[in-house]
Amino acid sequence: MDADIQESEIFAERLKPVVSADAMIVTAELVSPLGQEELPAFQTWLGQQGIVHGLITDAELGSMLTDDSLVGAVIVLARGSSAEDSVDETLVFLFDTDRKPTPLLREDDTVDYRELGILQDVVAGQVVAYRTPGERGRSGRDVYGREVPAAPPRTVTLPRGPGTEISEDGMSLQAIEAGQIVFDRHQNVSVLPVYHVHHDVDFSTGNIDFVGSVRIDGSVRSGFTVKAKGNIDVQGIVEAASLEASGSIVIRGGVQGSSRCKIAAGASVKAQYLQNATVEAEGNVTVSDSIMNSSVSGYGIFLTGKRGLLVGGVTQAKTRISVRTAGSQLSVPTRLEFWPDEELNLKVYRCSELLQEGLDTLAKIGEALVRLQVIERQLGALPAEQSATKERLEATYTQLHMESVRLRKERDRAAQEASLLSPAVDVADVAHPGVHLAVGHIEHQLQEAVSRCTFVVTENGWTKRSRT
């Protein structure tokens, strides 16, 4: 025991070994070289100190500890193995986080400065970002053989903003509804259903094609296009531009179209005035001040303001055109047209056709059943084959009768709906010569001014009725 203590003191004095604070490296300052015969005892001594991992090779140890030239030098006796770096989670964005306006380069190498590609939009359910899973690195060992665990991978948080939600597995971020992707200064991702333009639509914005609704605080300048799957709301005016919405369009400042403006809406259109424009709406077109020299079509056309002027161009409606003044004292040609609802008329025709076919078949089945009943009375009972035929005919008769009742109701409902679309023109003040009324082949042109009246279609054609 005393010999071991003495030997340990000798090695400690001649080599001065030091273990680093993290136990990952053992160094020694060689005070005096060892002899080759001392190396096994030294290696045993290191093991007794618990240093069992990362030792240099026997050959390296012998070469260094017996080298006179290394006296005074610090040598490494053992080195632990470090843990591997863990792979951190990362965020992957499925859109351009630093989108810059870039004019479109056409195939002929010209540049379209109206197509800047600023907007990035998504549909409901679309993934906009996801995180990649991290992976923990392999553990290491210190010089004592103890495990050195790898640091856990750093996690990331999905940057959820308004209009987005995190998937059930927590790995992706997706849009709740269709809209515009916004990546804010806090690096949150939002999906906004309304694209808000705080100024004019011009060369600074380029054309707009958006899956949601668009609000424009300024005007839409000539040559630009705004498309929206939702609604379009323009606070200013619309020049010789194009607007197209699946929903409604509101133009609070009116339209100065210069005969090069087209507006199309899947629902209604509202404007202060329309001038030299083409407007098509599935719903009503409501104008506060005037419609001048324009082509306008809608379910109903209503001029609601104090002026309420409709002059020039062609105005088409399914149901009603309501104005204060139609035409002008200069007899400007002003055409007011109505067209029937072809779908309703086709439905009435088809239901009537199917109903008649069913009634004809019912009559034939009825005659066959009468003949079978006569035979049954004569024989007392029908033969098996004829009895089976009778059962089939009775079942078919019941089914056809129920279908005939359904078709009759459907035809009558469609016919009533079509009758409610009877064309009418309301004139609150005056209609001037030059105003032309038309529905199908029934036409009427005003030869003189008429005041405060409603034009309707009767069996005698267009008929004027005075308004009280």
WOHUTA-V614968 format. One record per pair of residues at least 4 apart in sequence whose C-alpha atoms are under 7 Angstrom apart, sorted by the first residue. I is the first residue (numbers start at 1). J is the second residue. Records with the same first field share a line. If there is no record, write none. Layout:
BEGIN
I: J / J
END
This chain:
BEGIN
1: 5
2: 6
3: 7
4: 8
5: 9
6: 10
7: 11
8: 12 / 45
9: 13
10: 14
11: 15
12: 16 / 17
14: 30 / 31 / 32
15: 28 / 29 / 30 / 31
16: 28 / 29
17: 26 / 27 / 28 / 29
18: 26 / 27 / 28
19: 23 / 25 / 26 / 27
20: 24 / 25 / 26
23: 142 / 143
24: 79 / 80 / 142 / 143
25: 78 / 79 / 80 / 143
26: 76 / 77 / 78 / 79
27: 74 / 75 / 76 / 77
28: 74 / 75 / 76 / 77
29: 72 / 73 / 74 / 75
30: 70 / 71 / 72 / 73 / 74
31: 71 / 72
32: 71
33: 65 / 66 / 67 / 68 / 71
34: 38 / 65 / 66
35: 39 / 66
36: 62 / 66
38: 42
39: 43 / 62
40: 44
41: 45
42: 46
43: 47
44: 48
45: 49
46: 50 / 51
47: 51 / 52
50: 144
51: 143 / 144
52: 143 / 144 / 145
53: 80 / 142 / 143 / 144 / 145
54: 78 / 79 / 80 / 81 / 143
55: 77 / 78 / 79
56: 60 / 61 / 77 / 78
57: 61
58: 62
59: 63
60: 64
61: 65
62: 66
63: 67
64: 70
78: 143
79: 143
80: 141 / 142 / 143
81: 140 / 141 / 142
82: 140 / 141
83: 137 / 138 / 139 / 140 / 148 / 149 / 150
84: 137 / 138 / 139 / 150
85: 137 / 150
86: 135 / 136 / 137 / 150 / 151 / 152 / 153
87: 134 / 135 / 136 / 153
88: 134 / 135 / 153 / 154 / 155
89: 131 / 132 / 133 / 134 / 153 / 154 / 155 / 156
90: 131 / 132 / 156
91: 130 / 131 / 132 / 156
92: 129 / 130 / 131
93: 128 / 129 / 130
94: 128 / 129
95: 128
97: 183
99: 118
100: 118
101: 116 / 117 / 118
102: 116 / 117
103: 111 / 112 / 113 / 114 / 115 / 116
104: 111 / 112 / 113 / 115 / 116
105: 109 / 110 / 111 / 112
106: 110 / 111 / 112
113: 203 / 206
114: 203 / 206 / 207 / 224
115: 206 / 207
116: 206
119: 180
120: 180 / 181
121: 179 / 180 / 181 / 210 / 211
122: 126 / 178 / 179 / 180
123: 175 / 177 / 178 / 179
124: 175 / 176 / 177 / 178
125: 174 / 175 / 176
126: 174 / 175
127: 172 / 173 / 174 / 175
128: 173 / 174 / 175
129: 172 / 173
130: 171 / 172 / 173
131: 171 / 172
134: 153
135: 153
136: 150 / 152 / 153
137: 150
138: 150
139: 147 / 148 / 149 / 150
140: 147 / 148 / 149
141: 145 / 146 / 147 / 148
142: 146 / 147 / 148
158: 173
159: 187 / 188 / 189
160: 164 / 165 / 173 / 188 / 189 / 190
161: 188 / 189 / 190
162: 190 / 191
163: 175 / 176 / 177 / 190 / 191 / 192
164: 173 / 174 / 175 / 176 / 190 / 191
165: 173 / 174 / 175 / 176
166: 170 / 172 / 173 / 174
167: 171 / 172 / 173
175: 191
178: 193 / 211 / 212
179: 191 / 192 / 193 / 194 / 211 / 212
180: 191 / 192 / 193 / 195
181: 189 / 190 / 191 / 192
182: 189 / 190 / 191
183: 187 / 188 / 189 / 190
184: 188 / 189
193: 212 / 213
194: 212 / 213 / 214 / 215
195: 213 / 214 / 215
196: 214 / 215 / 216
197: 215 / 216 / 217
198: 216 / 217 / 218
199: 216 / 217 / 218
200: 216 / 217 / 218 / 219 / 220
201: 205 / 206 / 219 / 220 / 221
202: 206 / 220 / 221 / 224
207: 224 / 225 / 226
208: 225 / 226 / 227
209: 226 / 227 / 228
210: 227 / 228 / 229
211: 228 / 229 / 230
212: 228 / 229 / 230
213: 228 / 229 / 230 / 231 / 232
214: 228 / 231 / 232 / 233
215: 232 / 233 / 234
216: 233 / 234 / 235
217: 234 / 235 / 236
218: 234 / 235 / 236
219: 234 / 235 / 236 / 237 / 238
220: 224 / 237 / 238 / 239 / 241
221: 238 / 239 / 240 / 241
222: 239 / 240 / 241
223: 240 / 241
224: 241 / 242
225: 241 / 242 / 243
226: 242 / 243 / 244
227: 243 / 244 / 245
228: 232 / 244 / 245 / 246
229: 245 / 246 / 247
230: 245 / 246 / 247
231: 245 / 246 / 247 / 248 / 249
232: 245 / 248 / 249 / 250
233: 249 / 250 / 251
234: 250 / 251 / 252
235: 251 / 252 / 253
236: 251 / 252 / 253
237: 251 / 253 / 254 / 255
238: 254 / 255 / 256
239: 255 / 256 / 257 / 261
240: 256 / 257 / 258 / 260 / 261
241: 260 / 261 / 262
242: 261 / 262 / 263
243: 262 / 263 / 264
244: 263 / 264 / 265
245: 249 / 264 / 265 / 266
246: 265 / 266 / 267
247: 265 / 266 / 267
248: 265 / 266 / 267 / 268 / 269
249: 265 / 268 / 269 / 270
250: 269 / 270 / 271
251: 270 / 271 / 272
252: 271 / 272
253: 271 / 272
254: 271 / 272 / 273 / 274
255: 273 / 274 / 275
256: 274 / 275 / 276
257: 261 / 275 / 276 / 277
258: 276
259: 276 / 277
260: 277
261: 277 / 278
262: 277 / 278 / 279
263: 278 / 279 / 280
264: 279 / 280 / 281
265: 269 / 280 / 281 / 282
266: 281 / 282
267: 281 / 282 / 283
268: 281 / 282 / 283 / 284 / 285
269: 281 / 284 / 285 / 286
270: 285 / 286 / 287
271: 286 / 287 / 288
272: 287 / 288 / 289
273: 287 / 288 / 289 / 290 / 291
274: 290 / 291 / 292 / 294
275: 291 / 292 / 293 / 294
276: 292 / 293 / 294
277: 294 / 295
278: 294 / 295 / 296
279: 295 / 296 / 297
280: 296 / 297 / 298
281: 285 / 297 / 298
282: 298 / 299
283: 298 / 299
284: 298 / 299 / 300 / 301
285: 298 / 300 / 301 / 302
286: 301 / 302 / 303
287: 302 / 303 / 304
288: 303 / 304 / 305 / 308
289: 303 / 305 / 307 / 308 / 309
290: 303 / 307 / 308 / 309 / 310
291: 309 / 310 / 311
292: 310 / 311 / 312
293: 311 / 312 / 313
294: 312 / 313 / 314
295: 313 / 314 / 315
296: 314 / 315 / 316
297: 315 / 316 / 317
298: 316 / 317 / 318
299: 317 / 318 / 319
300: 317 / 318 / 319 / 320 / 321
301: 317 / 320 / 321 / 322
302: 321 / 322 / 323
303: 308 / 322 / 323
304: 308
307: 324
308: 323 / 324 / 325
309: 323 / 324 / 325 / 326
310: 323 / 325 / 326 / 327
311: 326 / 327 / 328 / 332 / 334
312: 327 / 332 / 333 / 334
313: 334 / 335
314: 334 / 335 / 336
315: 335 / 336 / 337
316: 336 / 337 / 338
317: 321 / 337 / 338 / 339
318: 338 / 339 / 340 / 421 / 423
319: 421 / 422 / 423 / 424
320: 423 / 424 / 425
321: 424 / 425 / 426
322: 425 / 426 / 427
323: 426 / 427 / 428
324: 427 / 428 / 429 / 430
325: 427 / 429 / 430 / 431
326: 430 / 431 / 432 / 435
327: 331 / 332 / 334 / 431 / 432 / 434 / 435
328: 332 / 432
329: 432
331: 432 / 433 / 434
332: 434
333: 434 / 435
334: 434 / 435 / 436
335: 435 / 436 / 437
336: 436 / 437 / 438
337: 437 / 438 / 439
338: 423 / 438 / 439
339: 439 / 440
341: 345
342: 346
343: 347
344: 348 / 414 / 418
345: 349
346: 350
347: 351 / 414
348: 352 / 411 / 414 / 415
349: 353
350: 354
351: 355 / 407 / 411
352: 356 / 411
353: 357
354: 358
355: 359 / 404 / 407 / 408
356: 360
357: 361
358: 362 / 400 / 404
359: 363
360: 364
361: 365
362: 366 / 397 / 400
363: 367
364: 368
365: 369 / 393 / 397
366: 370
367: 371
368: 372
369: 373 / 390
370: 374
371: 375
372: 376
373: 377
374: 378
375: 379
376: 380 / 381 / 382
382: 386 / 387
383: 387
384: 388
385: 389
386: 390
387: 391
388: 392
389: 393
390: 394
391: 395
392: 396
393: 397
394: 398
395: 399
396: 400
397: 401
398: 402
399: 403
400: 404
401: 405
402: 406
403: 407
404: 408
405: 409
406: 410
407: 411
408: 412
409: 413
410: 414
411: 415
412: 416
413: 417
414: 418
415: 419
416: 420
423: 456 / 457
424: 454 / 455 / 456
425: 454 / 455 / 456
426: 453 / 454 / 455
427: 431 / 452 / 453 / 454
428: 452 / 453
429: 451 / 452
430: 449 / 450 / 451 / 452
431: 449 / 450 / 451
432: 446 / 448 / 449 / 450
433: 446 / 447 / 448 / 449
434: 445 / 446
435: 445 / 446
436: 444 / 445 / 446
437: 443 / 444 / 445
438: 442 / 443 / 444
439: 443
442: 461
444: 462
452: 466 / 467
453: 464 / 465 / 466 / 467
454: 464 / 465 / 466 / 467
455: 462 / 463 / 464 / 465
456: 462 / 463 / 464
457: 461 / 462 / 463
458: 462 / 463
END
